[in-house]
Amino acid sequence: MPKFLYVAKNYDGEIRTGELVAKDEQGVAQQLKADGFLVTSVKEIEDDDGKVRVDFMDRFTKIALKDKMMFTRNLSVMISSGLTISKSIRNLADQTKNKRFSQILLSIHEDIKSGKNLSDGMAKYPSVFNELFINMVRIGETGGNLDETLSIIAVQLEKEHALLSKVRGALMYPAVIMVAMAGVAVLMLTYVLPQMTGVFKDMDVELPKSTQFIIKTSDIFKEHSVLVIVAMIAIVVVLKIAAKTKIGKRIISYMVLRIPAINNIVIKTNCARFSRIYSSLLRSGVTSLDALKIVANTLSNYYYKKAIRESIKQIQKGVDLSKVIGENDKIFPVLVKQMVEVGEQTGETEAILIKMAEFYEDEVNQVTKNISSIVEPILMLFMGIAVGFFAIAMLQPMYGLMENIK
């Protein structure tokens, strides 16, 4: 059955926007009438039998969040200034420095000229414009307030960019240190240690297990250096591919929620994203169930997706969202449950969620500022253990040789 995007209003002036599956437009009107709403606009969503045609190159396309953020903000300003969507897209395609993004915008421009909506053109590029982006654009097109909707999307992207920048910045220092340590270890095992271990092989002493381990590792790196490099690259590629599978995503989601210090950032980041995205959708007129479906597909952590999808089933049975969130207290702090509950009781869910998003964004900011002071002692301890192990393994044979001489 086809899917329809609708805008409806009840006798109190409340506006509802969302998607419904029905036989035809009359079926949509009947469903909404049963809920006390009258349809003001309805449009069938064309999705090519449920399959989105994706450009082959789009499978390898990654457009920076900053580029999408600037595009959305500029498009909102242009449309609100009176420019047509087609001309606005064309202007932005000419202005962007990213050639691939420019080609995508030109393709969307051609789709609009052929009579398609902006959202239909964007739907061809799911790796560039996610479900949240496309659905909000559709709602803006149907409601006649596309510029306002784009402005909401722009704010969402700006907050997400700021959040991700803080998290990446906090994790950059330990990542650089770990890579540097690995590089030094490889150089030592390949070039420096072979010269030292040659002396130990000529000694008439039994080498300790730790020294034997280092010598064998050094021999492998020296004699099979090309094979080792190929194996390391292969491991990275396999792990990257595995991380994109369902099992891989689930394992990674589990691990990041269990690693001390990291789990705090992950929880606060996901709570901030959930609050802001859900609030933005509600503000745009999307029903709570449709909004939660989009949120579930937008969040990246498996356990947050699972919790949101479970909440949809429970809400359909009449259970409040706050109660479902409370049952997932391992990933949602008590504050989230309390704030959502207050929103449900007062009818101010959108405003409260925005405040909660800002609170957790500030929390992430504070945690990321302190992450270096937390991680640095751990790295120093790890380096101390590694250097100590190496020193003991190298010095023990020498002490053994001196004892034999005596």
Contacts in CASP RR format, 6 or more apart in sequence:
PFRMAT RR
TARGET T0000
AUTHOR 0000-0000-0000
METHOD contacts of the structure
MODEL  1
MPKFLYVAKNYDGEIRTGELVAKDEQGVAQQLKADGFLVTSVKEIEDDDG
KVRVDFMDRFTKIALKDKMMFTRNLSVMISSGLTISKSIRNLADQTKNKR
FSQILLSIHEDIKSGKNLSDGMAKYPSVFNELFINMVRIGETGGNLDETL
SIIAVQLEKEHALLSKVRGALMYPAVIMVAMAGVAVLMLTYVLPQMTGVF
KDMDVELPKSTQFIIKTSDIFKEHSVLVIVAMIAIVVVLKIAAKTKIGKR
IISYMVLRIPAINNIVIKTNCARFSRIYSSLLRSGVTSLDALKIVANTLS
NYYYKKAIRESIKQIQKGVDLSKVIGENDKIFPVLVKQMVEVGEQTGETE
AILIKMAEFYEDEVNQVTKNISSIVEPILMLFMGIAVGFFAIAMLQPMYG
LMENIK
1 21 0 8 1.000
1 22 0 8 1.000
1 23 0 8 1.000
2 21 0 8 1.000
2 22 0 8 1.000
2 23 0 8 1.000
2 24 0 8 1.000
2 44 0 8 1.000
2 45 0 8 1.000
3 19 0 8 1.000
3 20 0 8 1.000
3 21 0 8 1.000
3 44 0 8 1.000
3 45 0 8 1.000
3 47 0 8 1.000
4 19 0 8 1.000
4 20 0 8 1.000
4 21 0 8 1.000
4 22 0 8 1.000
4 25 0 8 1.000
4 28 0 8 1.000
4 42 0 8 1.000
4 43 0 8 1.000
4 44 0 8 1.000
4 45 0 8 1.000
5 17 0 8 1.000
5 18 0 8 1.000
5 19 0 8 1.000
5 42 0 8 1.000
5 43 0 8 1.000
5 44 0 8 1.000
5 45 0 8 1.000
5 138 0 8 1.000
5 139 0 8 1.000
5 142 0 8 1.000
6 16 0 8 1.000
6 17 0 8 1.000
6 18 0 8 1.000
6 19 0 8 1.000
6 20 0 8 1.000
6 28 0 8 1.000
6 32 0 8 1.000
6 39 0 8 1.000
6 41 0 8 1.000
6 42 0 8 1.000
6 43 0 8 1.000
6 142 0 8 1.000
7 15 0 8 1.000
7 16 0 8 1.000
7 17 0 8 1.000
7 18 0 8 1.000
7 39 0 8 1.000
7 40 0 8 1.000
7 41 0 8 1.000
7 42 0 8 1.000
7 142 0 8 1.000
7 143 0 8 1.000
8 15 0 8 1.000
8 16 0 8 1.000
8 17 0 8 1.000
8 32 0 8 1.000
8 37 0 8 1.000
8 38 0 8 1.000
8 39 0 8 1.000
8 40 0 8 1.000
9 15 0 8 1.000
9 16 0 8 1.000
9 37 0 8 1.000
9 38 0 8 1.000
9 40 0 8 1.000
10 16 0 8 1.000
10 36 0 8 1.000
10 37 0 8 1.000
10 38 0 8 1.000
11 36 0 8 1.000
15 285 0 8 1.000
16 32 0 8 1.000
16 37 0 8 1.000
16 285 0 8 1.000
16 287 0 8 1.000
17 139 0 8 1.000
17 142 0 8 1.000
17 143 0 8 1.000
17 284 0 8 1.000
17 285 0 8 1.000
17 286 0 8 1.000
17 287 0 8 1.000
18 139 0 8 1.000
18 285 0 8 1.000
18 286 0 8 1.000
18 287 0 8 1.000
18 290 0 8 1.000
19 45 0 8 1.000
19 290 0 8 1.000
20 28 0 8 1.000
20 31 0 8 1.000
20 32 0 8 1.000
22 28 0 8 1.000
22 30 0 8 1.000
22 31 0 8 1.000
25 39 0 8 1.000
25 42 0 8 1.000
25 44 0 8 1.000
28 39 0 8 1.000
28 42 0 8 1.000
29 38 0 8 1.000
29 39 0 8 1.000
29 42 0 8 1.000
32 38 0 8 1.000
32 39 0 8 1.000
41 142 0 8 1.000
41 143 0 8 1.000
43 142 0 8 1.000
45 138 0 8 1.000
46 120 0 8 1.000
47 123 0 8 1.000
52 123 0 8 1.000
52 124 0 8 1.000
52 126 0 8 1.000
53 124 0 8 1.000
54 124 0 8 1.000
54 125 0 8 1.000
54 126 0 8 1.000
54 127 0 8 1.000
55 107 0 8 1.000
55 124 0 8 1.000
55 125 0 8 1.000
57 100 0 8 1.000
58 104 0 8 1.000
58 124 0 8 1.000
58 125 0 8 1.000
58 126 0 8 1.000
58 127 0 8 1.000
58 128 0 8 1.000
59 127 0 8 1.000
61 100 0 8 1.000
61 104 0 8 1.000
61 125 0 8 1.000
61 127 0 8 1.000
61 128 0 8 1.000
62 127 0 8 1.000
63 98 0 8 1.000
63 100 0 8 1.000
63 101 0 8 1.000
63 104 0 8 1.000
63 128 0 8 1.000
64 98 0 8 1.000
65 157 0 8 1.000
65 160 0 8 1.000
65 161 0 8 1.000
65 164 0 8 1.000
66 161 0 8 1.000
67 96 0 8 1.000
67 98 0 8 1.000
67 101 0 8 1.000
68 128 0 8 1.000
68 129 0 8 1.000
68 133 0 8 1.000
68 157 0 8 1.000
69 154 0 8 1.000
69 157 0 8 1.000
69 158 0 8 1.000
69 161 0 8 1.000
71 92 0 8 1.000
71 96 0 8 1.000
71 101 0 8 1.000
71 105 0 8 1.000
72 150 0 8 1.000
72 153 0 8 1.000
72 154 0 8 1.000
72 157 0 8 1.000
73 150 0 8 1.000
73 151 0 8 1.000
73 154 0 8 1.000
73 158 0 8 1.000
74 92 0 8 1.000
74 95 0 8 1.000
75 88 0 8 1.000
75 89 0 8 1.000
75 92 0 8 1.000
75 150 0 8 1.000
76 147 0 8 1.000
76 148 0 8 1.000
76 150 0 8 1.000
76 151 0 8 1.000
76 153 0 8 1.000
76 154 0 8 1.000
77 147 0 8 1.000
78 87 0 8 1.000
78 88 0 8 1.000
78 91 0 8 1.000
78 92 0 8 1.000
79 85 0 8 1.000
79 88 0 8 1.000
79 146 0 8 1.000
79 147 0 8 1.000
79 150 0 8 1.000
80 147 0 8 1.000
80 151 0 8 1.000
83 91 0 8 1.000
85 112 0 8 1.000
85 118 0 8 1.000
85 146 0 8 1.000
86 109 0 8 1.000
86 112 0 8 1.000
86 113 0 8 1.000
89 105 0 8 1.000
89 108 0 8 1.000
89 109 0 8 1.000
89 112 0 8 1.000
89 118 0 8 1.000
90 105 0 8 1.000
90 106 0 8 1.000
90 109 0 8 1.000
92 105 0 8 1.000
93 102 0 8 1.000
93 105 0 8 1.000
93 106 0 8 1.000
93 109 0 8 1.000
94 102 0 8 1.000
96 102 0 8 1.000
96 105 0 8 1.000
101 128 0 8 1.000
104 125 0 8 1.000
104 128 0 8 1.000
107 121 0 8 1.000
107 124 0 8 1.000
108 118 0 8 1.000
108 121 0 8 1.000
108 122 0 8 1.000
108 124 0 8 1.000
108 125 0 8 1.000
111 120 0 8 1.000
111 121 0 8 1.000
111 124 0 8 1.000
112 118 0 8 1.000
112 121 0 8 1.000
117 138 0 8 1.000
117 141 0 8 1.000
118 137 0 8 1.000
118 141 0 8 1.000
118 146 0 8 1.000
119 134 0 8 1.000
119 135 0 8 1.000
119 137 0 8 1.000
119 138 0 8 1.000
119 141 0 8 1.000
122 128 0 8 1.000
122 129 0 8 1.000
122 133 0 8 1.000
122 134 0 8 1.000
122 137 0 8 1.000
123 129 0 8 1.000
123 134 0 8 1.000
126 134 0 8 1.000
129 137 0 8 1.000
130 297 0 8 1.000
130 298 0 8 1.000
131 294 0 8 1.000
131 297 0 8 1.000
131 298 0 8 1.000
132 153 0 8 1.000
132 156 0 8 1.000
132 277 0 8 1.000
132 281 0 8 1.000
132 294 0 8 1.000
132 295 0 8 1.000
132 297 0 8 1.000
132 298 0 8 1.000
133 153 0 8 1.000
135 281 0 8 1.000
135 286 0 8 1.000
135 290 0 8 1.000
135 294 0 8 1.000
136 149 0 8 1.000
136 152 0 8 1.000
136 153 0 8 1.000
136 280 0 8 1.000
136 281 0 8 1.000
136 284 0 8 1.000
136 286 0 8 1.000
137 146 0 8 1.000
137 149 0 8 1.000
137 150 0 8 1.000
137 153 0 8 1.000
139 149 0 8 1.000
139 284 0 8 1.000
139 285 0 8 1.000
139 286 0 8 1.000
140 146 0 8 1.000
140 148 0 8 1.000
140 149 0 8 1.000
140 284 0 8 1.000
149 284 0 8 1.000
152 280 0 8 1.000
152 283 0 8 1.000
152 284 0 8 1.000
153 280 0 8 1.000
155 280 0 8 1.000
156 276 0 8 1.000
156 277 0 8 1.000
156 280 0 8 1.000
159 272 0 8 1.000
159 276 0 8 1.000
159 357 0 8 1.000
159 361 0 8 1.000
160 273 0 8 1.000
160 276 0 8 1.000
162 361 0 8 1.000
163 269 0 8 1.000
163 272 0 8 1.000
163 273 0 8 1.000
163 361 0 8 1.000
163 364 0 8 1.000
166 364 0 8 1.000
166 365 0 8 1.000
166 368 0 8 1.000
167 265 0 8 1.000
167 269 0 8 1.000
167 364 0 8 1.000
167 368 0 8 1.000
169 368 0 8 1.000
170 265 0 8 1.000
170 367 0 8 1.000
170 368 0 8 1.000
170 369 0 8 1.000
170 371 0 8 1.000
170 372 0 8 1.000
171 371 0 8 1.000
173 371 0 8 1.000
173 372 0 8 1.000
173 375 0 8 1.000
173 376 0 8 1.000
174 375 0 8 1.000
174 379 0 8 1.000
177 379 0 8 1.000
178 379 0 8 1.000
181 383 0 8 1.000
181 386 0 8 1.000
185 386 0 8 1.000
186 221 0 8 1.000
189 214 0 8 1.000
189 217 0 8 1.000
189 218 0 8 1.000
189 221 0 8 1.000
189 222 0 8 1.000
190 218 0 8 1.000
190 221 0 8 1.000
190 222 0 8 1.000
190 225 0 8 1.000
193 214 0 8 1.000
193 215 0 8 1.000
193 218 0 8 1.000
194 218 0 8 1.000
194 219 0 8 1.000
194 222 0 8 1.000
196 394 0 8 1.000
197 214 0 8 1.000
197 215 0 8 1.000
197 218 0 8 1.000
197 219 0 8 1.000
200 207 0 8 1.000
200 211 0 8 1.000
200 215 0 8 1.000
200 397 0 8 1.000
201 215 0 8 1.000
203 397 0 8 1.000
203 401 0 8 1.000
204 404 0 8 1.000
205 397 0 8 1.000
205 400 0 8 1.000
205 401 0 8 1.000
205 404 0 8 1.000
207 215 0 8 1.000
207 397 0 8 1.000
208 393 0 8 1.000
208 396 0 8 1.000
208 397 0 8 1.000
210 389 0 8 1.000
210 392 0 8 1.000
210 393 0 8 1.000
210 396 0 8 1.000
211 393 0 8 1.000
211 394 0 8 1.000
211 396 0 8 1.000
211 397 0 8 1.000
213 393 0 8 1.000
214 390 0 8 1.000
214 393 0 8 1.000
214 394 0 8 1.000
220 228 0 8 1.000
221 228 0 8 1.000
242 248 0 8 1.000
243 249 0 8 1.000
243 252 0 8 1.000
249 300 0 8 1.000
249 302 0 8 1.000
250 302 0 8 1.000
253 301 0 8 1.000
253 302 0 8 1.000
253 303 0 8 1.000
254 302 0 8 1.000
254 303 0 8 1.000
256 262 0 8 1.000
256 263 0 8 1.000
256 266 0 8 1.000
256 301 0 8 1.000
257 263 0 8 1.000
257 266 0 8 1.000
257 267 0 8 1.000
257 301 0 8 1.000
257 303 0 8 1.000
257 330 0 8 1.000
257 331 0 8 1.000
261 371 0 8 1.000
261 374 0 8 1.000
261 375 0 8 1.000
264 367 0 8 1.000
265 364 0 8 1.000
265 367 0 8 1.000
265 368 0 8 1.000
265 371 0 8 1.000
266 301 0 8 1.000
267 331 0 8 1.000
267 333 0 8 1.000
268 360 0 8 1.000
268 363 0 8 1.000
268 364 0 8 1.000
268 367 0 8 1.000
269 360 0 8 1.000
269 364 0 8 1.000
270 299 0 8 1.000
270 301 0 8 1.000
270 304 0 8 1.000
270 331 0 8 1.000
271 332 0 8 1.000
271 333 0 8 1.000
271 336 0 8 1.000
271 356 0 8 1.000
271 360 0 8 1.000
272 357 0 8 1.000
272 360 0 8 1.000
272 361 0 8 1.000
272 363 0 8 1.000
272 364 0 8 1.000
273 298 0 8 1.000
273 299 0 8 1.000
273 357 0 8 1.000
274 295 0 8 1.000
274 299 0 8 1.000
274 304 0 8 1.000
274 308 0 8 1.000
274 336 0 8 1.000
275 336 0 8 1.000
275 353 0 8 1.000
275 354 0 8 1.000
275 356 0 8 1.000
275 357 0 8 1.000
275 360 0 8 1.000
276 353 0 8 1.000
276 354 0 8 1.000
276 357 0 8 1.000
277 294 0 8 1.000
277 295 0 8 1.000
277 298 0 8 1.000
277 299 0 8 1.000
278 291 0 8 1.000
278 292 0 8 1.000
278 295 0 8 1.000
278 353 0 8 1.000
279 349 0 8 1.000
279 350 0 8 1.000
279 353 0 8 1.000
279 354 0 8 1.000
279 357 0 8 1.000
281 290 0 8 1.000
281 291 0 8 1.000
281 294 0 8 1.000
281 295 0 8 1.000
282 288 0 8 1.000
282 291 0 8 1.000
282 349 0 8 1.000
282 350 0 8 1.000
282 353 0 8 1.000
283 350 0 8 1.000
286 294 0 8 1.000
288 315 0 8 1.000
288 321 0 8 1.000
289 312 0 8 1.000
289 315 0 8 1.000
289 316 0 8 1.000
292 308 0 8 1.000
292 311 0 8 1.000
292 312 0 8 1.000
292 315 0 8 1.000
292 321 0 8 1.000
293 312 0 8 1.000
295 308 0 8 1.000
296 305 0 8 1.000
296 308 0 8 1.000
296 309 0 8 1.000
296 312 0 8 1.000
297 305 0 8 1.000
299 305 0 8 1.000
299 308 0 8 1.000
301 331 0 8 1.000
303 328 0 8 1.000
303 331 0 8 1.000
304 331 0 8 1.000
307 324 0 8 1.000
307 325 0 8 1.000
307 328 0 8 1.000
307 331 0 8 1.000
307 332 0 8 1.000
310 324 0 8 1.000
310 328 0 8 1.000
311 321 0 8 1.000
311 324 0 8 1.000
311 325 0 8 1.000
314 323 0 8 1.000
314 324 0 8 1.000
315 321 0 8 1.000
315 324 0 8 1.000
320 341 0 8 1.000
320 344 0 8 1.000
321 340 0 8 1.000
321 344 0 8 1.000
322 337 0 8 1.000
322 338 0 8 1.000
322 340 0 8 1.000
322 341 0 8 1.000
322 344 0 8 1.000
325 332 0 8 1.000
325 336 0 8 1.000
325 337 0 8 1.000
325 340 0 8 1.000
326 332 0 8 1.000
326 334 0 8 1.000
326 336 0 8 1.000
326 337 0 8 1.000
329 337 0 8 1.000
335 356 0 8 1.000
335 359 0 8 1.000
336 356 0 8 1.000
339 352 0 8 1.000
339 353 0 8 1.000
339 355 0 8 1.000
339 356 0 8 1.000
340 349 0 8 1.000
340 352 0 8 1.000
340 353 0 8 1.000
342 348 0 8 1.000
342 352 0 8 1.000
343 349 0 8 1.000
343 352 0 8 1.000
343 353 0 8 1.000
346 352 0 8 1.000
END
